[in-house]
Amino acid sequence: MRLQPYVDLARGLERRVVRGELDFAVVRGLGESESVESETIASVEFTWTAAPGRLDAGTVLTAAELLQYPLITMTEGCSRATWCWAMPTAWS
């Protein structure tokens, strides 16, 4: 057996699995393709942070309050994960 790591964002990895270019992928959350089977192997906690001066130290925001501020994410593809976190009932 030969393992060759490939690093990409979740959507890119999922596309490669669907096309048969990868046997599996380790990504955050469930895949979007119905042709991919998913299994949870771990739980990871994420933290939102703000620039100094944006909020008072120790401020804790609800999801709805957080979404009133501009959000910077890794890519445009991160928006679905953001909304799933902030508004979980909208995606169930």
Number of C-alpha atoms within 10 A of each C-alpha: 3 4 5 6 7 8 9 10 13 19 15 11 20 22 16 15 17 15 10 10 11 15 9 15 17 13 15 13 14 13 17 12 13 8 9 13 9 16 9 10 6 6 8 6 4 6 4 7 7 12 6 8 7 8 12 9 9 6 7 10 11 8 13 10 10 13 14 8 10 7 11 9 10 8 8 8 12 14 14 11 14 15 15 14 13 16 14 11 9 9 9 6
